[in-house]
Amino acid sequence: MPTPGISGASLLTLFAVTVLTAEPLRVETSRDLWISSYSSEQEGNNGGAPKLKLKGTQECFLIDFDPAKFRGKRVVRATLHLHLESPYVLGRTTVSTVAQEWVEGKGTGYAKEPGASSFRWARNGELAWGHDGRNITAVSLGLGGSAWGFGDPTPPDAKGWQAIPIDPAVVQARLDGRSFGFLVMDDVGSEYQRDGDQFTYRSFPNRFVASREGKKSTAPYFTLWLEDGPGPTVAFTPDPTLKPVKAATLPPIPKLADGPSAVKATDAAGLPIPGLRLFAAKGEAVTMLLERAPQTVQIDLPVRRYELPKVGDHVDPLVISPHGRLLEFQIPKDAKPGEHRGTLRLEGQDVPFSVTVWNFTLPDRLSFVAQMNGYGMNDTSRDWFRLAHEHRLTLNILPYGWTGRVSAAPKPKADGTFDWQAWDERFGPLLDGSAFADLPRGQVPTEAFYLPLNENWPMNHEQHFKGGYWIEQAYAADYWQEFRSAAGGFARHFAEKRWHETTFEFYLNNKVYFKNGKNGKPGSWNVCSAPWIFDEPQHTQDFWALRRFGAEFWKAVAPYPEVRTAFRLDVSRPEWQRDLLDGVSNVDVVSGTLRDYPRRVLGRNRRDGKLTYMYGSVSKLGQPLIINAAWCAETWALGADGVVPWQTIGKKDALTKADDLAVFYPGPDGPLPSLRMKAFRAGQQLAEYLALYAATSGEDRDAVGAAVLDLPGLRAGTVKTYADDAGSSTFGDGAARSVAELRLRLGTWLDTQAPAPRARTHDPRPRAQDPGLIRPITALPPPASL
């Protein structure tokens, strides 16, 4: 990271002039420590080990020298010299300042040495790392008053030494007392070899180098070029943060008159309905699931009935039927407030029930987006999108697969423009809202829509890709010109059509390790078009590649600010993204790690005008439906703008073979809804209650969110079965009751306030990023070339 205000090119010029006058000084290492972010090793200390290890984001090391005799000097140039102790050579490497004191320790084998430093602790069991206290990334890599830079090392010499360039600002901070040593990190991470189509992937190879505890002849050391006089003061970037809030006082739980009923029923979240008494806002939909289907249903509100065909041992898909036992009441916006009484004819008897209409209206435009994600779907007929829209959900289907080949895109013409006619006929009604005119929310366009742009469309990736891990060297200018022309063509067309409501998402989904072989089969380069891990980036090389694509995208669409364009990223490791994506993405879909890093993610995203989703998996068949509704409420309370279950489209045989991910079921005559879909709608509607309550009461949103998270069971955890699993949410005891009572609290209070209807309570849509404001970052060249 160059010194703020100094470009990489300027630094190189500065080096060329000043290195001529500065003499190199060899400076010995005073302490070093290898640490690990791997889950079972995070408290491990290797301060006494004879080696240091670099392993992508999994393992790194701390190192230092005694700066006392260099106080008051100006750093002109600096390198770190490391001796290889394994076959894997070092590639691009980061050296960061560390903004908190650390203890080297004497541990080996990841020993949990009390009082010594580890990835998790500044002093094991005694003192957490600063800022959010999660781990050492809180005080390095640009956070907590730290600065970083990265560069390419020299090739190994005949004796196995490599020299790593260090940004002078990083060393200057150590001399000036603003740092407590250095964190060194491998930016390449996983590697691959390619021979034609044959592909071999090496996940997180171990890159060992000697430590100072090993042989003296191979101990790491620094070379510094210094001049007299103080160095320039580096202004560290302030940390992203959220203002501290005190939890609001929520309305009291209303006391409802007893209304016992011998008939049992549950609502959309799977919760019991006491006395068969439902409550709903105008514009809301509520359901009642009975154990037996009534012969008749009498009430002065619209009602729809569904049957529940079994899939194996489970019920989930729903089929509209006049004889169904799931009753759905879509409350008209002009419904009369108050209690609406009805009767169910069950086994020859009339059973009373009621729907109380509260005196407030849910807005047609969403302030919380439950985006139903889908892949590999060739049928993109409007019925699927209409079904989502009717349920206050947003369906978004990625129109390309692993190879980047698109299934739904305008046809490119020879001059580089597009033939839009067929595409407009297919998708235009979703984008102007006419496809939904007869549905409860009316002619509101779909909230989000994937663009077909990817690394292999409309460009031919293989014709352009030159190889390597670093994107600045991977493509010639004509690749980026073709990409910008396509991205700009989409934005221009949308501007001409005046499609200004929908957020159009440019999203890169593919991963280089999709090329890897499985079950003993060799890997294939042509299986996937991605040369990096775009979705859920792991290594610096991946974040760096995404940064370039985002910058090029914003250059292309900048002339059309009236179009809501987005560069969307799915991120599961926000602790490693540094500031590489600041001003680059504007829709961040974050895994359950959002629960671990809310200050970093939401603080950064609010500062930059980004939309934040949490992604994960839907509740599995047989799990409580409340999980989906509670997930929406919890995500709103954390401060995010929506949820994204990563796959929601059922497989072709989902009606006969249990599919744990199906929210939409492919039926013989079109898509079918599900109980899980109704649960997500219930969660979205509860999020609207929360937004409307905050707006009407004047309470700070985050204060209301803090109060919600204090309710029993609503602070969720994330359960994963493997490292890259999207994860499922798990809620504590009391979550079901908390959700039910929260809805009654808010609904009853809003009913008494009777706020006027509004088109939207809160606009979650992101702002465009300005490519001119993306901070320049340049990798330093190998020291030998300086």
N, C-alpha and C positions, 0 to 999 in steps of 0.2 A: 504494500500500500504506500504509494509515494506520499511524501509530505504534502498536506493540504495546500493547494495553490501551486504545487510544482508538478508538472507532468513528467511521465517517464522519460520522454525525450530530453527534457531539460535536465533531469538528473544525470543522464548519460553524458551530456555536455559538461555538466559540473564536474563529474568524475574525471573526464579527460583532461580538464584544466588543472584540477587540484591534486590529482594523484601524482603529477609530475613533481610537485614540491613536497608532498608528505612522504615520510619514510614509514615502511611497514614495520609494525611491532607484533611480535608473537606474544600472545597472552594465554597463560595456562588456565585450564578449567579449575574452578574452586569447588564445585559441587555439581552433581548430576543425578537424575532420578527418572526411571522409566515407570510410566503409569498406564493403566488400561481402562477403557470405557466399557469393556465387555461386562455383561450384567453380573457375573459371579466374581469378577476381579476388580470392581470399582473401588473397593477399599484396600486393594493390594498396594504394597510399597516394595519397590525393587531398588532402593537406594544403595544397597550393597552389592548389587549384581555386577559381574565383570563385563556385561554387555548392555547396550541400550537397544530398544526395538522401535521401529517405525512400521506401522501397519494401517495405513489409511486413517479412517476415523476411529478405529478400534484401539490403537496403541500409539503413544507418542512419548516424548520425554521433556523434562525440564533440565536446563543447564545454565551455568552462570560463571562469571569471573569476578574477581575483586575489583570494583571500580574506583577505590579510594584514591589511588595515585593519578587517576585520569580526570579528576574533577576540574571543571573549568576549561576542558579541551573541546574542540569541535571535531565531530566525526565526519570524515570525508568519504571513507569507504570501509567496509567490513566483510569478512568472510569467516565461516565456520568450517573447520577441517575435521572430517570423520573418516575413520578407517573401517572398511567393510569387513564383516565377519560372517557373511553368508553369500550365496551365489547371486542374490538379487541386488542389482545396483540401485542407487538412488535416482529418482527422477525429480520433477519439480517439487520443491519443498518450501513450506512456510516457516518463518521465524517470527514469533510474536512476542511483545512484551508481556509480562505478568504483573498485574497491578496489586498483588497481595503477597506478603511474605510466605515462604514455604520452608518445610523442614526436609532435608535430604533423606534422613533415616538410614538404616542399615539392613533393610529387609531384602530377602530374595524369595523367589517363588511366589510372588504376590502375597507376602506375609502381611497380616493386618497389624502392623506395628503401632501401638498406642503413641499418640502425639506426633507421629510422622505424617508426611503428606501423601495423598493418594488422589485419584481422579475425583473421588466423591468428597474428600475432606481436605481442608488446609492443614488441619492437625487431626488425625484420626480420633473420632469419638469426642473431640474437645471443641473444635472450631470449624464451622462450615466456611466454604468459599463465599465471598461477598456477593452483592447485588441480590439475585433471587435465591442464592444459596444452593443451587442445584448441583453444581460441579465446577470444575476448573474453567469451563468455557464461559462462566460468568465474569471472569477477571482476565480474559485473554481474547484474542481474535476480534478485537474491536469493542468489546464490552468492558464495563467497569473501569474506564479510564485507561484502556490499552490501545496499542496500535500494532499493525502487522504488515508484513510484506512477503512476497514469495518470488522465487526465481529458479532458474535451471542451473544445476550444478555442473561442474566439470566432469568429463568421463573419468572413470577410475584410472589412476596412473599405474605404473608397473608394480608398485608396492601396495596397491589397493586403497589409496587415498582418494577421496573426492572433496572438493571445495564448494560450499554453498554460499551464494551471495546473500548478504543481509542488507535490508534497507537501512541506510545510515540513521534515519529518524528513530528506528527501533533501538539501535545501540545508544544513540544520543539520550534517549529517555533513561537508560540505565546509568549513564554517567551523571545525569542531572538529578538523580534520586527520584525519578518518577516511575521506576520499574524495579522489580525484584528478581531480575533474571529473564530467562527466555523460555518459551514453549516452542518446541520443534515438531513439525507435523508433516507427514507424507501426503502430498496432494494427488498422487496418482492413484493409490489404493489398488484396486483390482486391475489385472493386466490380461491381455489376450495375445494369442499368436494366430496369424492367418496365413494359410497356404492355399491360394485359390479359393475354393468354397469351404475347405476344411478349416474348422474353427476350434480352438482350445482356449478355455477360460481359466484363469487362475484367480480365485477369489481370495482377496486379502493375503497376499504372500508376506512372509515374515522377512523384513529387511533389518538385519542385525548390524550394528556398528559397535566398536569398542567403547567402553566407558572408562572413566578415570580409575575405577577399581580394578581394571585389568592390567595388562602390561604397560609399563610407563612409555615404551616406544610407540604404542598405538593409541595412547590416550587422546581424546579430542582436545582441540585448542582453537583459539581465535587468532585472526590476523586483523589488526586495526591500523588504519591510516588516519592520523590525527593532526590537527593544527592548533595553534594557540588561539585562545579566545572562545567565548561561549558559542554554542551552536544555536540555530534558530529554534524558537519555541514552537512546539507542535500543539495545535489545539485539538484535543481528542474529541471525537463525536460524542455528544450526550447519549446516554443509554435510553432506549425506548422504555417507556414506563406507563403505568396507569396510576391515576391519582388515587390516594387512599380514600376510602369511603367507609362510613358507618352504615351498617345494615338498616334499611328502612323498617318502619313498623307496618306490617301488612294489616289489612282490615281483619276484624275478628271473624272467627268461624261462626256462621249464622246458626241459630237454633231453629231447626225445622220441626214442624208438628209431626207427631208420630203418625205414620200411615202404614201399618203392617199389611202385608199381603201374603197369602199362601203360595202365590206364584213367584218363582224365582226368575230373575233376569239379570243380564250384565250389559254394560255399555261398551262403547267402541274400544276402550282401553282394557276391557276384560274385568271391570270393577262392578260389584253388585249395585243394583238400583233399588234402594230402600223404598218400599211402598209403591213401586212402579211409577215413581215421580221423576220425570226428566225436566231439565232446565236448559234453556238455549237462548242465545242472542238472535236477533234478526239477521238473516243472511248466513246462519250457521246450520250445520247438519249434525244430527245426533241419532244414535241407533239404540235399539233395544233387542237383545238376543234372548229369546225364550227357549225353554227346554222343549216345548211342544208348539207346533204351528197352530195358531188360532183359525177358527173357521172364518171369522170376519174381524175387521178392525174398523171401528167407527170413531172419527175425530174430525174436527173442522180444519185440519192441516194436511198438506200433501204427504202421502205415505207411499213408500216403495218397499216391496218385500223380496227377500232373497232366500233361496234354498242353499244348503251347505253340503255339497257332495263330499264324501270322504276320499282322502288320498292316503291309502294305507291306513294307519291308525289315527290320522289327523283330519281336522276340518280346517280349511282356510279359504279355498276359492269360493266365489259366490256367483250364483246364477239367478237372474231376475225371474221371479215366479209369483203368481197370485196366491200361491199356497205356502210361501216361505215363512220361516220362523224368525228370520232377522228382519226387524222393522226399521226403516230409515225415514226420518222426518227432516225434510229440507225446509227450513223456516223462511217464508217469504219476507222480503224486506219491508213490506207493508202490513205484516201480521200485527194483530192487535196485541199490545203488551198485556201480560197477566196470564192467569191459569186457563189452559184449554183442556177440558175434560173429555175423555173418551172411554170406550169400552172394548174389551176383547171378548170374543165368543170362544170359550174354551170348554170343550166336552159338555156342551149344552148349557153352560152357565156364563153369565155376563160378569166379567172381571173389570173393575174400574182401573183406569190409569190416567195420568195427566202429563201435559207438557206445559211448563211455565215459560212464557216468552219474556225475556228480560228486555228492558227499554233502552237498548243500545244496539248498534249495527256493526257487524264486522265489515271492514273495508274490502272492496273488490280487488284492489291492488295490494300485493303482499308486502308486509314489513319483515317477514321471516320466511325464507325460501327453503322448503324441503324439496331438494332436487333429487329426483329419482334417476339415477345413472344407469346406463345400459350399454352393452357391447354386443357386437356380432349379430345385429338384428337387421335383416334385409327388408322386413316389412315395416316401413315407416309411414303407414297410412295414418290419416288424421284421427282415426278412432282411438289409437293409443294415446295421442296427445290430448284428445278431448276427455278421455277417461281421467287422465291426470288433472287436467284443468278443473273438471267437475269436483274433484276432491281437494281443491286448493293446493295441489302439488304441481311440480314442474318436471316434466319428462325431458331428459336430454340424452340422446343416443349418439355415441361416437361413430362417425361415418367412415372409419377406416380401421384396418387391422394391423397385425404385426409387420407386414411388409409395406405398410403405408398406402396400399392400394385402396382407393375410395369406392364406397358403395352409393354415395349420394353427393354429387358435386356438379356444378355447371360444366359444360363441355368446353375444354380449351380450344381456341381457334388458332390458326396458323400465325396470326399476328400477335399472339400472346394475350389477347383479350378472351372473354368467355361468351358463350352462347347461353343466355340466361332463361330462355323461354320455358323449357321443361322444368328447370329447377324452381322458377318462380311459380309455375302452376302447382307444383307439388308442395312447396313450403310457404309461399307468400301468404296464404290465409292464416298460417300460424303467427306470422310476423306482423300482420295488420289487425289480427284479432277476429277477423270475420269467421274463422272456423269455430269460434266459441260463442257467437252472438246469442244463441238460444240456451246457453248454460247459465247456471246461477250467478256467476261473476260477470256475465255479459262479454262484450267485445274487448276484453283485455288481452293483449298479445302475450305469447309465452314469455316467461321471464328470462330464460337463458337458452342459448342455442350454439352448439358446437360448429365451428368452421371446419371444413375438410383439410385445411392447410396442415401439412406435416413435413418432416424432413425429406420425404420422398414424393411429395405432390404439391404443386404441379412440376417441380423440378425432378429430374432423374438423378437420384442420389449417387448411384454407382458411376455415373458419367462424370461426376464432380469431385467425389471424395478422394482426397490424396493420402489419407491415413494419418495415424498419430493420435495422441490423447488430447491435444490442445487445439481448440477450435480455430484460433487465429491462424493456424498453419494448415487447416484441413480443407479449406475451400478457396477457390479463386473468386475474384470479384463478380464474375458472371453468375455464379450460383446465388449470391446475395441480391443481385439485380433482378433475377427472375423471381426470387421470393418476394422482394419488395413490390414488384409489379403486380404479383398475384394478390398480396395482402391489400395493397392500395386499391386494386380493382374491386375487391369485395366491399371495402368501405365506401368507395365512390358509388357503387350500385345501390347500396343500402341508403345512402344519402339521397340519391335520385328518387328512390321509392318512398322516401320519408318514413322509413322504419326506425323510429327513434326510441321505442320503448324497450325492446329486447336487448339484453347484453349478449353480444356476439363473442364467443370464447375461442381464442386460438390456444390450443392445448396440445402438447407433445406427450404421448402416452407410452411410447415404446421404450424397451430396455435392451441394452446390448447383450445381457446374459440370456435373453430369450434365444439367442443363437446357440447356446450351449447344448450339448447332447444330453439325453436322458436315458436312464435304464441301460447304460452301457453302450449306447449308440453314439457315434461321433457327432460333434457339433457341425452346424452348417451356417456359413456366413449369410446365405441368401434367405434364411428362415425369417429374418427380421431386418429392417432397414436402419435401425438405430445404432450408431457407433458409441453412444453414451447411455447412461441410465437417466432418461428424461423424467419418467414417472417415479416418484419417491427417490430423488437423487441421493446417492450415498457419499460420493467422493468430491473433492474440490473440482476435479476435472468435469464432473457432471453439472455442478452449480455454475461453473464458468461457461460451459456450453449453453446452458439455458439463458444465461445473461446475454450472450451474443444474439441468440434468436429473439429475445425480448426487445433488445435495443433496435434490431433491424425492423421488427414489427411496428414499433412505435414511430420510427421514421416514416414508414409507409403509410400509416393511417393518420398521421398528424394533420394533414390538410382537411380532415373531415371530423371536426370536433363534435358535431351534432350527432354523430353515430356513436352508440355506446359499445365500444370495442374493449376487449379484455385480453390480457395475456394471463392465462390461468395455469397455476402450478399445483400439483399434488405433492405435499411435503410431509414426510414422516420423521425427519431429523432436523427440526428447526435449530437445534443447538449448534449445528455445523454450517449453517448457511452464511454466517457472518453478516456483512453488509453487501454481499455480492448481488443480492436481488433487490436492494433498496432502489426504488424508482423504476424497477423493471417489470415485475408482475403487479397486477392489481386485483386478482382473484386468487387467494391462497386457500386451498382445500387441505386442511391440516388433520392429521390422524389424531388418535386419542392423546398424543403428546401435547395437544393443546391444553389438556388438564395439568400437565407438568410445567409448561412454560407460558402461562397466560400473559404475564407481564411483557415478555419478549415479543410474543407473536402479536397480541392485540395492541400493545403499545406501539410497535412498529407499524402495524397495519392501519391503525387509526391516524397516526401521524401522516402516513402517505396516502390516505384515502382509499385503502383497499377493502374489499369485501372478504370476510373470513367465514369459511364453512368448517365444520368438523365432519370428517368422513369416518365410516366404519361399516359394519355389517348389520343387516336387519336381524330382528330376533328370529331364532330358529323355530321351525315347527315344533310345537309342544312347549316352547318357552312362553312366559307371560307376555301378553300383548302390551302391558303397561311399559315394557322396555322401550318401545318405539315412541310412545307419547312422552315418557319421562325424558328420553334423550333430547327431544325438541326443547322441553322446558329447561333442562339443565344447560343446554348449549346457549339458549337465549340468556340465561342467568350468568353464564361465564362472560358474556359480552359479544358473542359471535352473531353472525347474520343468517345462518342456516345450517342444515345437515345434508350430507350426501351419503346415503347408503350406496356402496360402490357398485353393486349389481342388483337390479330389481326385476329384470325380464326373465320370466320362467322359461325353462327349456321346453322343447316341442312336446315332450311327454310328461310335463309337470302335472297334468291332470290325472295321470295314472301312476306316476313314480314321484315320491316325495322330493321336493326341491326346496332346500332351506333358504334360498335366496329369492324365491319368486314373490314379488309384490303384484306384478301383472301376470296373469295366466293366459297363454295362447289358447283360445277357445275355437270351436269349429266355425263360429260365425263372427269371430273378432275377439278382442281382448276382454278378459274378465277381471273384475276387481277381487279383492281378498279381505279377510279380516285384518291382515297386517296393513293393508292400504288404509282401511278405516281408522286404524290406530295412529298411523302417521298423520292423517287428517286431524284427528283429535289433538295430537301434539302441536300441529301448526296452528290450530284454532286457539289453543291455550297460549301459545306464544303471542298471538294477536291480542288476547286478553291482557297479557303482561305489558305489551307495548302501549295499548290503549290506557291501561291503568297508570303507567308512568307519565304519559302525556296529559291525562286528565287531572291527575293528582298534583302534578308538578314535582314529583319525586325524581331524583336522579336515577337514571336507568341502572347504573352500576350499584346504587344503594338498594334498589328493588331486587336486582340480581343477587346481591349478597344475602338478602333476607331469604330468597328462595333456596339458595345453596345451604342455608342454615337449617332448613326443614329436614326432618328425619329421612334418611335414605337417599337424598337427592344429590349427594356428592358421589359421582360414579367412578368406577375404575375401568380399566381396559384390559380385557383378557385376550392374549394372543397364543396361537398354537405353534407359530414359527416366526422368525424375525420379520419377514415382510408381510405377515398376515395383516389385513386391514384392522382386525380386532373387533371384538364385540363389547358393548357396554354392560356393566354389571352394577346394579343399584342395591343399596342396602335395605335392611329391614325398615319398614315404614314408608317406603317410596310410594306404594300404591295409595295408601291413605293420604299421604301428603299431597299427591297430585289431585285426588278427588276433593280434598278440603281446599286446596289452593284455588281450584276452579270455582267452587262455591263462594269463597271469600271475595274473589275479584268480581265475579258475576253479580253477586248481590250488591256490592258497593257500586259498581257501574250502573246497575239498574236504578239505584237511588239518585245518581248524578244525571242520568239520561243525557249523555253527551251527544251533540249533534253528529249526524253521519258525516264521514269524511272519506275522500277517495283513497287516502293512504295515511296511516299513522306515522310511519317512519320509512324513509327511502333507503334501502340497503345497497342500492346499486353503486358500483365503484366509480371513481373518477379516473379519467385517462391519465397516463403518465407522460411527462414531458421528456423526450429523449435528450434534450439539451441540458437537463438537470442531472442526468446519470453521472455520478462521480467517476472521473477517469481512474482506472486501475491498470497498471502495466506490470507484467512479469519482468523481473530483472534477468539479464542475459548471464550466461556462465561467466564466472570471474575471469577466465583466460582471455575472453574477448574484450575486456575493458582496457 
